[in-house]
Amino acid sequence: MTFFYRRRKVPLSAYIFAAMMFTSLLVFIAAAVISSGPIVLGTEMNGDGSLEYLCLGRGCEIYAYLGS
């Protein structure tokens, strides 16, 4: 027995709506990352007893001078 499946046609407005939702999600995530300060992931103790900070984001250079 042979089955024939008809392909469902999705209107163009559905694709435009999905693209707008995905774009707005990317904008919100980018705004949250840009507006946040540095995110400290952890610290690492060097052999000489000084701390090194592992961080993400902008402003991480201030953590480079804390151990000095």
PELIN-V767984 format. One record per helix or strand. SS is the DSSP state (helix for helix, strand for strand). FROM is the first residue (numbers start at 1). TO is the last residue. If there is no record, write none. Layout:
BEGIN
ss->{SS;SS}
from->{FROM;FROM}
to->{TO;TO}
END
This chain:
BEGIN
ss->{helix;strand;strand;helix}
from->{12;39;51;61}
to->{35;45;56;64}
END
